[in-house]
């Protein structure tokens, strides 16, 4: 329905990318660039009949920069402008300084590429689109950076400064929040999911003061995990405590992820499993999880504490809905306590660009659901040179 010339996605899986997005070719998006590393990556699609890539894509920390020249821009002078599209999937969780570094690095890459392409006064004149999952709302330092033109040590997020000094946007003017341009209503949330923090995170008196920055699993969740563990475990260790064998771990991973070898639960479990051979232990840890192959030890075991630690790590990484999914498919469905809503997905443009129309989507039901296959709702806009 939208017929966009350029489509930016986040969290695409490289292992199933070709199969998952074969339909894009049928829709006319015959060119694409996927971020070069990571388990879930940004990817940018475009129609080669409408846009020409004018430089090799630039890959930075969780940002993917592509520069295009429209083949038919409605002018007769042959001087079509280059458009710079920065596709972002900023770091999740209490990682505000890294999110600021990521967006600052991405924007500086835009200016560097524009200068390389001999743009005239690129700080003032280049058409820039910045879009993607910012993993934060209006309180996010990365959002402040784009909308105000800078962020410094006085901006506090997650209880800490987002930067040790001033980081300034390398453009003459701040960017425009495109979805806020229509004045008839505020932009709707793009993340509508089940509210889980009050269930998953320990809210007791001792834990409440650090629940956001240093969360612990709630006692009820630890008990649910204990039930799951004892249903799956078939062995005991030398002290008589129940343990999961490698076969048990594979059964668990297949239930939650569909196969062994994928998912952060798999990687965490592989590192936490103990074996009868110390040599085997040293082969589990890796320096680069994204490129090094990780395998479960053949004679490994996983204790209850280690099993719960896997989900403690998931909690620390902000993967609340992943934990809820795992609990549900393992027979421990969490109660419904309402929805969490946030506008995490953003679309910005530079002063050289004028938004002409926007399209957003709404859902009152938590996502994903039968009508919305993702936990994030899409947004779209049409632009012209200002």
C-alpha positions as a Markdown table, in Angstrom:
| # | Residue | x | y | z |
|---|---|---|---|---|
| 1 | Unk | 0.0 | 0.0 | 0.0 |
| 2 | Unk | 2.8 | 2.5 | 0.9 |
| 3 | Unk | 4.9 | 1.8 | -2.2 |
| 4 | Unk | 8.0 | 3.3 | -0.6 |
| 5 | Unk | 11.1 | 3.6 | -2.7 |
| 6 | Unk | 13.3 | 2.8 | 0.3 |
| 7 | Unk | 12.5 | 0.5 | 3.2 |
| 8 | Unk | 14.6 | 0.2 | 6.4 |
| 9 | Unk | 14.2 | -2.8 | 8.7 |
| 10 | Unk | 15.7 | -3.7 | 12.0 |
| 11 | Unk | 16.4 | -7.1 | 13.8 |
| 12 | Unk | 16.6 | -9.2 | 10.6 |
| 13 | Unk | 18.2 | -12.6 | 11.1 |
| 14 | Unk | 21.0 | -13.3 | 8.7 |
| 15 | Unk | 20.5 | -17.1 | 8.9 |
| 16 | Unk | 17.0 | -16.9 | 7.6 |
| 17 | Unk | 17.2 | -13.5 | 5.7 |
| 18 | Unk | 16.9 | -14.9 | 2.2 |
| 19 | Unk | 13.9 | -17.0 | 3.1 |
| 20 | Unk | 12.2 | -14.4 | 5.3 |
| 21 | Unk | 12.4 | -11.6 | 2.8 |
| 22 | Unk | 12.1 | -13.3 | -0.6 |
| 23 | Unk | 8.7 | -11.5 | -0.9 |
| 24 | Unk | 10.5 | -8.1 | -1.1 |
| 25 | Unk | 12.0 | -9.1 | -4.5 |
| 26 | Unk | 8.4 | -9.7 | -5.7 |
| 27 | Unk | 7.4 | -6.2 | -4.5 |
| 28 | Unk | 10.2 | -4.6 | -6.6 |
| 29 | Unk | 12.9 | -4.2 | -3.9 |
| 30 | Unk | 15.6 | -5.9 | -6.0 |
| 31 | Unk | 18.5 | -4.4 | -4.1 |
| 32 | Unk | 19.4 | -4.5 | -0.4 |
| 33 | Unk | 22.2 | -4.1 | 2.1 |
| 34 | Unk | 22.3 | -5.9 | 5.4 |
| 35 | Unk | 24.5 | -4.9 | 8.3 |
| 36 | Unk | 27.7 | -7.0 | 8.3 |
| 37 | Unk | 27.6 | -8.4 | 11.8 |
| 38 | Unk | 25.3 | -9.3 | 14.7 |
| 39 | Unk | 22.6 | -11.8 | 15.3 |
| 40 | Unk | 19.9 | -9.4 | 14.5 |
| 41 | Unk | 20.8 | -6.6 | 12.0 |
| 42 | Unk | 19.5 | -3.6 | 10.2 |
| 43 | Unk | 18.8 | -4.0 | 6.5 |
| 44 | Unk | 17.9 | -1.4 | 3.9 |
| 45 | Unk | 16.0 | -2.3 | 0.7 |
| 46 | Unk | 15.5 | -0.2 | -2.4 |
| 47 | Unk | 14.1 | -0.3 | -5.9 |
| 48 | Unk | 16.9 | -0.1 | -8.4 |
| 49 | Unk | 14.5 | 1.3 | -11.0 |
| 50 | Unk | 14.0 | 4.3 | -8.8 |
| 51 | Unk | 17.3 | 4.8 | -6.8 |
| 52 | Unk | 20.9 | 4.5 | -7.6 |
| 53 | Unk | 23.5 | 3.7 | -4.9 |
| 54 | Unk | 26.2 | 6.3 | -5.2 |
| 55 | Unk | 28.7 | 5.0 | -2.7 |
| 56 | Unk | 29.5 | 1.8 | -0.8 |
| 57 | Unk | 27.3 | 1.5 | 2.3 |
| 58 | Unk | 29.0 | 2.5 | 5.6 |
| 59 | Unk | 28.7 | 0.1 | 8.6 |
| 60 | Unk | 29.2 | 1.6 | 12.0 |
| 61 | Unk | 28.2 | 0.5 | 15.5 |
| 62 | Unk | 24.5 | -0.5 | 15.0 |
| 63 | Unk | 24.0 | 2.0 | 12.2 |
| 64 | Unk | 23.9 | 1.4 | 8.4 |
| 65 | Unk | 24.4 | 4.3 | 6.1 |
| 66 | Unk | 23.4 | 4.3 | 2.4 |
| 67 | Unk | 23.5 | 7.2 | -0.1 |
| 68 | Unk | 21.1 | 7.3 | -3.0 |
| 69 | Unk | 20.5 | 9.4 | -6.1 |
| 70 | Unk | 16.9 | 9.3 | -7.4 |
| 71 | Unk | 16.8 | 8.3 | -11.0 |
| 72 | Unk | 13.6 | 10.3 | -11.6 |
| 73 | Unk | 13.3 | 13.3 | -9.3 |
| 74 | Unk | 10.9 | 15.4 | -11.4 |
| 75 | Unk | 13.5 | 17.9 | -12.5 |
| 76 | Unk | 14.8 | 18.5 | -16.0 |
| 77 | Unk | 18.3 | 19.9 | -15.1 |
| 78 | Unk | 19.9 | 16.5 | -14.5 |
| 79 | Unk | 21.1 | 17.6 | -11.1 |
| 80 | Unk | 19.4 | 15.1 | -8.8 |
| 81 | Unk | 20.4 | 15.4 | -5.2 |
| 82 | Unk | 22.0 | 12.6 | -3.2 |
| 83 | Unk | 19.9 | 11.4 | -0.3 |
| 84 | Unk | 21.6 | 10.0 | 2.9 |
| 85 | Unk | 19.7 | 7.3 | 4.8 |
| 86 | Unk | 20.9 | 6.2 | 8.2 |
| 87 | Unk | 19.2 | 3.0 | 9.4 |
| 88 | Unk | 19.6 | 2.6 | 13.2 |
| 89 | Unk | 19.1 | -0.1 | 15.7 |
| 90 | Unk | 20.6 | 1.4 | 18.9 |
| 91 | Unk | 21.7 | -0.6 | 21.9 |
| 92 | Unk | 18.9 | -1.8 | 24.2 |
| 93 | Unk | 18.8 | -1.7 | 28.0 |
| 94 | Unk | 20.5 | 0.7 | 30.4 |
| 95 | Unk | 23.2 | 1.6 | 27.8 |
| 96 | Unk | 22.5 | 5.3 | 27.2 |
| 97 | Unk | 26.2 | 6.4 | 26.7 |
| 98 | Unk | 26.6 | 3.7 | 24.0 |
| 99 | Unk | 23.4 | 4.8 | 22.3 |
| 100 | Unk | 24.6 | 8.4 | 22.2 |
| 101 | Unk | 28.0 | 7.2 | 20.8 |
| 102 | Unk | 26.3 | 5.1 | 18.2 |
| 103 | Unk | 24.0 | 7.9 | 16.8 |
| 104 | Unk | 26.9 | 10.4 | 17.0 |
| 105 | Unk | 29.2 | 8.1 | 15.1 |
| 106 | Unk | 26.5 | 7.4 | 12.5 |
| 107 | Unk | 25.8 | 11.1 | 11.9 |
| 108 | Unk | 29.5 | 11.9 | 11.6 |
| 109 | Unk | 29.7 | 9.1 | 9.0 |
| 110 | Unk | 27.0 | 10.9 | 7.1 |
| 111 | Unk | 29.0 | 14.1 | 7.0 |
| 112 | Unk | 32.3 | 12.3 | 6.1 |
| 113 | Unk | 30.6 | 10.5 | 3.2 |
| 114 | Unk | 29.0 | 13.8 | 2.0 |
| 115 | Unk | 32.4 | 15.4 | 1.9 |
| 116 | Unk | 33.8 | 12.5 | 0.1 |
| 117 | Unk | 31.1 | 12.9 | -2.5 |
| 118 | Unk | 32.0 | 16.6 | -2.9 |
| 119 | Unk | 28.7 | 17.9 | -1.6 |
| 120 | Unk | 28.5 | 21.7 | -1.4 |
| 121 | Unk | 28.3 | 22.9 | 2.3 |
| 122 | Unk | 27.1 | 19.5 | 3.5 |
| 123 | Unk | 26.5 | 20.7 | 7.0 |
| 124 | Unk | 23.6 | 22.9 | 5.6 |
| 125 | Unk | 22.4 | 21.3 | 2.4 |
| 126 | Unk | 22.4 | 17.5 | 2.3 |
| 127 | Unk | 19.1 | 15.6 | 2.5 |
| 128 | Unk | 19.4 | 13.2 | 5.4 |
| 129 | Unk | 16.9 | 10.7 | 6.7 |
| 130 | Unk | 17.5 | 9.0 | 10.1 |
| 131 | Unk | 15.2 | 6.2 | 11.1 |
| 132 | Unk | 15.0 | 3.0 | 13.1 |
| 133 | Unk | 14.7 | 1.6 | 16.6 |
| 134 | Unk | 16.2 | 3.9 | 19.2 |
| 135 | Unk | 15.3 | 1.6 | 22.1 |
| 136 | Unk | 14.2 | 4.6 | 24.1 |
| 137 | Unk | 11.6 | 7.3 | 24.2 |
| 138 | Unk | 11.7 | 11.1 | 24.6 |
| 139 | Unk | 13.9 | 10.7 | 27.7 |
| 140 | Unk | 16.6 | 9.1 | 25.5 |
| 141 | Unk | 19.9 | 10.9 | 25.1 |
| 142 | Unk | 20.1 | 9.8 | 21.5 |
| 143 | Unk | 16.8 | 11.5 | 20.8 |
| 144 | Unk | 17.9 | 14.6 | 22.6 |
| 145 | Unk | 21.1 | 14.7 | 20.4 |
| 146 | Unk | 19.1 | 14.7 | 17.2 |
| 147 | Unk | 16.3 | 17.0 | 18.3 |
| 148 | Unk | 18.3 | 19.6 | 20.2 |
| 149 | Unk | 21.5 | 19.3 | 18.2 |
| 150 | Unk | 23.7 | 18.3 | 21.1 |
| 151 | Unk | 24.0 | 16.4 | 24.3 |
| 152 | Unk | 26.5 | 16.8 | 27.2 |
| 153 | Unk | 27.4 | 15.6 | 30.7 |
| 154 | Unk | 24.3 | 17.4 | 32.1 |
| 155 | Unk | 21.9 | 15.1 | 30.4 |
| 156 | Unk | 21.1 | 12.2 | 32.7 |
| 157 | Unk | 19.6 | 8.9 | 31.6 |
| 158 | Unk | 19.4 | 5.7 | 33.6 |
| 159 | Unk | 20.8 | 7.7 | 36.5 |
| 160 | Unk | 24.0 | 8.6 | 34.8 |
| 161 | Unk | 25.4 | 11.2 | 32.4 |
| 162 | Unk | 25.1 | 10.1 | 28.8 |
| 163 | Unk | 28.5 | 11.6 | 27.9 |
| 164 | Unk | 31.6 | 12.9 | 29.6 |
| 165 | Unk | 31.5 | 16.1 | 27.5 |
| 166 | Unk | 29.5 | 17.8 | 24.7 |
| 167 | Unk | 28.6 | 15.8 | 21.6 |
| 168 | Unk | 27.3 | 18.0 | 18.9 |
| 169 | Unk | 25.3 | 17.1 | 15.8 |
| 170 | Unk | 27.6 | 17.7 | 12.8 |
| 171 | Unk | 24.9 | 19.6 | 10.9 |
| 172 | Unk | 23.9 | 23.2 | 11.0 |
| 173 | Unk | 20.5 | 22.6 | 12.4 |
| 174 | Unk | 18.8 | 19.9 | 14.6 |
| 175 | Unk | 16.8 | 17.2 | 12.8 |
| 176 | Unk | 13.0 | 17.2 | 12.5 |
| 177 | Unk | 10.9 | 14.5 | 14.2 |
| 178 | Unk | 8.8 | 13.7 | 11.2 |
| 179 | Unk | 6.0 | 11.8 | 12.9 |
| 180 | Unk | 5.4 | 14.9 | 15.1 |
| 181 | Unk | 4.9 | 17.3 | 12.2 |
| 182 | Unk | 1.1 | 16.7 | 11.8 |
| 183 | Unk | -0.4 | 18.9 | 14.4 |
| 184 | Unk | -3.8 | 17.2 | 14.8 |
| 185 | Unk | -2.6 | 14.6 | 17.3 |
| 186 | Unk | 0.5 | 13.3 | 18.9 |
| 187 | Unk | 2.3 | 10.4 | 17.2 |
| 188 | Unk | 1.1 | 7.0 | 18.5 |
| 189 | Unk | 3.3 | 4.5 | 20.2 |
| 190 | Unk | 5.3 | 2.1 | 18.0 |
| 191 | Unk | 5.9 | -0.4 | 20.7 |
| 192 | Unk | 2.7 | -2.0 | 22.2 |
| 193 | Unk | 3.6 | -5.0 | 24.3 |
| 194 | Unk | 2.5 | -6.8 | 27.5 |
| 195 | Unk | 3.6 | -4.9 | 30.6 |
| 196 | Unk | 6.1 | -7.3 | 32.2 |
| 197 | Unk | 8.5 | -5.3 | 34.4 |
| 198 | Unk | 6.3 | -5.3 | 37.4 |
| 199 | Unk | 6.1 | -9.1 | 37.2 |
| 200 | Unk | 9.6 | -10.0 | 36.2 |
| 201 | Unk | 11.6 | -7.6 | 38.3 |
| 202 | Unk | 12.1 | -7.9 | 42.1 |
| 203 | Unk | 10.2 | -5.0 | 43.6 |
| 204 | Unk | 10.9 | -5.8 | 47.3 |
| 205 | Unk | 12.2 | -3.1 | 49.5 |
| 206 | Unk | 15.8 | -4.1 | 49.3 |
| 207 | Unk | 15.8 | -4.5 | 45.5 |
| 208 | Unk | 13.5 | -1.6 | 44.6 |
| 209 | Unk | 16.2 | 1.1 | 44.8 |
| 210 | Unk | 18.3 | -0.7 | 42.1 |
| 211 | Unk | 15.5 | -2.4 | 40.1 |
| 212 | Unk | 16.0 | -0.3 | 37.0 |
| 213 | Unk | 19.8 | -0.1 | 36.8 |
| 214 | Unk | 20.6 | -3.4 | 38.4 |
| 215 | Unk | 17.5 | -5.6 | 38.2 |
| 216 | Unk | 17.0 | -9.0 | 39.9 |
| 217 | Unk | 14.4 | -11.6 | 39.0 |
| 218 | Unk | 11.3 | -11.6 | 41.1 |
| 219 | Unk | 10.9 | -14.5 | 43.6 |
| 220 | Unk | 7.8 | -15.7 | 41.7 |
| 221 | Unk | 9.8 | -15.9 | 38.5 |
| 222 | Unk | 12.7 | -17.8 | 40.2 |
| 223 | Unk | 10.1 | -20.2 | 41.5 |
| 224 | Unk | 8.6 | -20.7 | 38.0 |
| 225 | Unk | 12.1 | -21.3 | 36.6 |
| 226 | Unk | 12.7 | -23.8 | 39.3 |
| 227 | Unk | 9.5 | -25.7 | 38.3 |
| 228 | Unk | 10.6 | -25.7 | 34.7 |
| 229 | Unk | 14.1 | -26.9 | 35.6 |
| 230 | Unk | 12.9 | -29.8 | 37.7 |
| 231 | Unk | 10.5 | -30.9 | 35.0 |
| 232 | Unk | 13.3 | -31.0 | 32.4 |
| 233 | Unk | 16.2 | -32.3 | 34.5 |
| 234 | Unk | 16.8 | -36.0 | 34.5 |
| 235 | Unk | 20.1 | -36.3 | 36.5 |
| 236 | Unk | 21.8 | -35.4 | 39.8 |
| 237 | Unk | 25.3 | -34.4 | 40.6 |
| 238 | Unk | 27.7 | -35.8 | 43.2 |
| 239 | Unk | 25.9 | -33.9 | 46.0 |
| 240 | Unk | 22.4 | -35.2 | 44.9 |
| 241 | Unk | 21.2 | -31.9 | 43.5 |
| 242 | Unk | 19.2 | -32.0 | 40.2 |
| 243 | Unk | 21.1 | -31.0 | 37.1 |
| 244 | Unk | 20.2 | -30.7 | 33.4 |
| 245 | Unk | 22.2 | -32.9 | 31.1 |
| 246 | Unk | 23.2 | -31.8 | 27.6 |
| 247 | Unk | 20.2 | -33.7 | 26.3 |
| 248 | Unk | 18.0 | -31.8 | 28.7 |
| 249 | Unk | 19.5 | -28.5 | 27.7 |
| 250 | Unk | 18.9 | -29.3 | 24.0 |
| 251 | Unk | 15.3 | -30.2 | 24.8 |
| 252 | Unk | 14.8 | -26.9 | 26.6 |
| 253 | Unk | 16.5 | -24.8 | 23.8 |
| 254 | Unk | 14.4 | -26.6 | 21.1 |
| 255 | Unk | 11.2 | -25.7 | 22.9 |
| 256 | Unk | 12.0 | -22.0 | 23.3 |
| 257 | Unk | 13.9 | -21.3 | 20.1 |
| 258 | Unk | 12.9 | -24.1 | 17.7 |
| 259 | Unk | 16.4 | -25.5 | 17.4 |
| 260 | Unk | 19.7 | -25.7 | 19.2 |
| 261 | Unk | 22.3 | -23.2 | 18.3 |
| 262 | Unk | 20.3 | -20.0 | 18.1 |
| 263 | Unk | 19.3 | -17.4 | 20.7 |
| 264 | Unk | 21.0 | -15.7 | 23.6 |
| 265 | Unk | 19.8 | -18.4 | 26.0 |
| 266 | Unk | 21.9 | -21.0 | 24.0 |
| 267 | Unk | 25.0 | -18.8 | 24.2 |
| 268 | Unk | 24.6 | -18.2 | 27.9 |
| 269 | Unk | 23.9 | -21.8 | 28.7 |
| 270 | Unk | 27.0 | -23.0 | 26.8 |
| 271 | Unk | 29.2 | -20.8 | 28.9 |
| 272 | Unk | 27.5 | -21.7 | 32.2 |
| 273 | Unk | 27.5 | -25.5 | 31.7 |
| 274 | Unk | 30.1 | -27.5 | 33.7 |
| 275 | Unk | 31.8 | -30.6 | 32.4 |
| 276 | Unk | 33.9 | -33.5 | 33.7 |
| 277 | Unk | 36.8 | -32.2 | 31.7 |
| 278 | Unk | 38.5 | -28.9 | 32.5 |
| 279 | Unk | 39.8 | -28.8 | 28.9 |
| 280 | Unk | 36.2 | -28.7 | 27.7 |
| 281 | Unk | 35.4 | -25.7 | 29.9 |
| 282 | Unk | 38.1 | -23.6 | 28.2 |
| 283 | Unk | 36.6 | -24.2 | 24.7 |
| 284 | Unk | 33.2 | -22.8 | 25.6 |
| 285 | Unk | 34.1 | -19.1 | 26.2 |
| 286 | Unk | 34.8 | -17.0 | 23.2 |
| 287 | Unk | 36.0 | -13.4 | 22.6 |
| 288 | Unk | 33.6 | -12.7 | 19.7 |
| 289 | Unk | 30.2 | -14.4 | 20.1 |
| 290 | Unk | 29.1 | -13.1 | 16.7 |
| 291 | Unk | 31.8 | -14.8 | 14.7 |
| 292 | Unk | 33.1 | -17.7 | 16.9 |
| 293 | Unk | 31.2 | -20.9 | 16.8 |
| 294 | Unk | 29.8 | -21.9 | 20.2 |
| 295 | Unk | 28.8 | -25.5 | 21.0 |
| 296 | Unk | 27.3 | -27.3 | 24.0 |
| 297 | Unk | 29.8 | -29.7 | 25.8 |
| 298 | Unk | 28.9 | -33.3 | 25.1 |
| 299 | Unk | 29.1 | -34.3 | 28.8 |
| 300 | Unk | 27.9 | -31.0 | 30.2 |
| 301 | Unk | 25.5 | -30.3 | 33.0 |
| 302 | Unk | 23.5 | -27.2 | 34.0 |
| 303 | Unk | 22.6 | -26.5 | 37.6 |
| 304 | Unk | 19.4 | -24.7 | 38.8 |
| 305 | Unk | 21.5 | -21.7 | 39.7 |
| 306 | Unk | 23.0 | -21.5 | 36.3 |
| 307 | Unk | 19.6 | -22.1 | 34.6 |
| 308 | Unk | 18.2 | -19.1 | 36.5 |
| 309 | Unk | 21.3 | -17.1 | 35.7 |
| 310 | Unk | 20.6 | -17.5 | 32.0 |
| 311 | Unk | 17.3 | -15.6 | 32.5 |
| 312 | Unk | 19.0 | -13.1 | 34.9 |
| 313 | Unk | 21.2 | -12.2 | 32.0 |
| 314 | Unk | 18.2 | -11.9 | 29.7 |
| 315 | Unk | 16.6 | -9.6 | 32.2 |
| 316 | Unk | 19.8 | -7.4 | 32.4 |
| 317 | Unk | 19.7 | -7.1 | 28.6 |
| 318 | Unk | 16.1 | -5.9 | 28.7 |
| 319 | Unk | 14.7 | -9.0 | 27.0 |
| 320 | Unk | 11.4 | -9.0 | 29.0 |
| 321 | Unk | 9.2 | -10.2 | 26.2 |
| 322 | Unk | 11.7 | -13.0 | 25.4 |
| 323 | Unk | 11.5 | -14.2 | 29.0 |
| 324 | Unk | 7.7 | -14.1 | 28.9 |
| 325 | Unk | 7.8 | -16.1 | 25.6 |
| 326 | Unk | 10.1 | -18.8 | 27.1 |
| 327 | Unk | 8.0 | -19.1 | 30.2 |
| 328 | Unk | 4.8 | -19.5 | 28.2 |
| 329 | Unk | 6.0 | -22.2 | 25.9 |
| 330 | Unk | 7.5 | -24.0 | 28.9 |
| 331 | Unk | 4.1 | -24.1 | 30.6 |
| 332 | Unk | 4.4 | -21.0 | 32.9 |
| 333 | Unk | 2.2 | -18.4 | 31.3 |
| 334 | Unk | 2.4 | -15.0 | 33.1 |
| 335 | Unk | -0.7 | -13.1 | 34.1 |
| 336 | Unk | -2.0 | -10.2 | 32.0 |
| 337 | Unk | -1.4 | -6.9 | 33.9 |
| 338 | Unk | -1.9 | -4.6 | 30.9 |
| 339 | Unk | 0.2 | -3.1 | 28.2 |
| 340 | Unk | 3.5 | -1.1 | 28.0 |
| 341 | Unk | 3.5 | 1.5 | 25.3 |
| 342 | Unk | 6.4 | 3.6 | 24.0 |
| 343 | Unk | 7.5 | 5.4 | 20.8 |
| 344 | Unk | 10.9 | 3.7 | 20.3 |
| 345 | Unk | 10.8 | 3.8 | 16.5 |
| 346 | Unk | 11.7 | 7.2 | 15.1 |
| 347 | Unk | 11.9 | 9.0 | 11.7 |
| 348 | Unk | 13.9 | 12.2 | 11.3 |
| 349 | Unk | 14.9 | 14.4 | 8.4 |
| 350 | Unk | 17.4 | 17.3 | 8.0 |
| 351 | Unk | 16.5 | 20.9 | 7.2 |
| 352 | Unk | 17.1 | 20.2 | 3.5 |
| 353 | Unk | 14.1 | 17.9 | 3.4 |
| 354 | Unk | 10.4 | 18.6 | 3.7 |
| 355 | Unk | 8.0 | 15.9 | 5.0 |
| 356 | Unk | 4.9 | 15.7 | 2.8 |
| 357 | Unk | 2.9 | 13.0 | 4.4 |
| 358 | Unk | 3.2 | 10.4 | 7.2 |
| 359 | Unk | 1.6 | 7.1 | 7.8 |
| 360 | Unk | 1.5 | 5.3 | 11.2 |
| 361 | Unk | -0.2 | 2.2 | 12.5 |
| 362 | Unk | -1.9 | 1.6 | 15.8 |
| 363 | Unk | -2.8 | -1.4 | 17.9 |
| 364 | Unk | -4.7 | -1.6 | 21.2 |
| 365 | Unk | -3.7 | -5.3 | 21.6 |
| 366 | Unk | -0.1 | -6.3 | 22.7 |
| 367 | Unk | 2.1 | -7.2 | 19.7 |
| 368 | Unk | 2.9 | -9.4 | 18.1 |
| 369 | Unk | -0.7 | -10.5 | 17.4 |
| 370 | Unk | -2.6 | -12.0 | 14.4 |
| 371 | Unk | -2.7 | -8.5 | 12.7 |
| 372 | Unk | 0.8 | -7.4 | 13.6 |
| 373 | Unk | 3.5 | -10.0 | 13.2 |
| 374 | Unk | 6.2 | -7.8 | 14.9 |
| 375 | Unk | 6.4 | -6.3 | 18.4 |
| 376 | Unk | 7.2 | -3.0 | 16.7 |
| 377 | Unk | 4.6 | -1.1 | 14.6 |
| 378 | Unk | 5.8 | 0.3 | 11.2 |
| 379 | Unk | 6.0 | 4.0 | 10.3 |
| 380 | Unk | 6.3 | 5.7 | 6.9 |
| 381 | Unk | 6.7 | 9.1 | 5.4 |
| 382 | Unk | 7.0 | 10.8 | 2.0 |
| 383 | Unk | 9.6 | 13.6 | 1.5 |
| 384 | Unk | 10.7 | 16.2 | -1.1 |
| 385 | Unk | 13.6 | 18.6 | -1.2 |
| 386 | Unk | 12.8 | 21.7 | 0.9 |
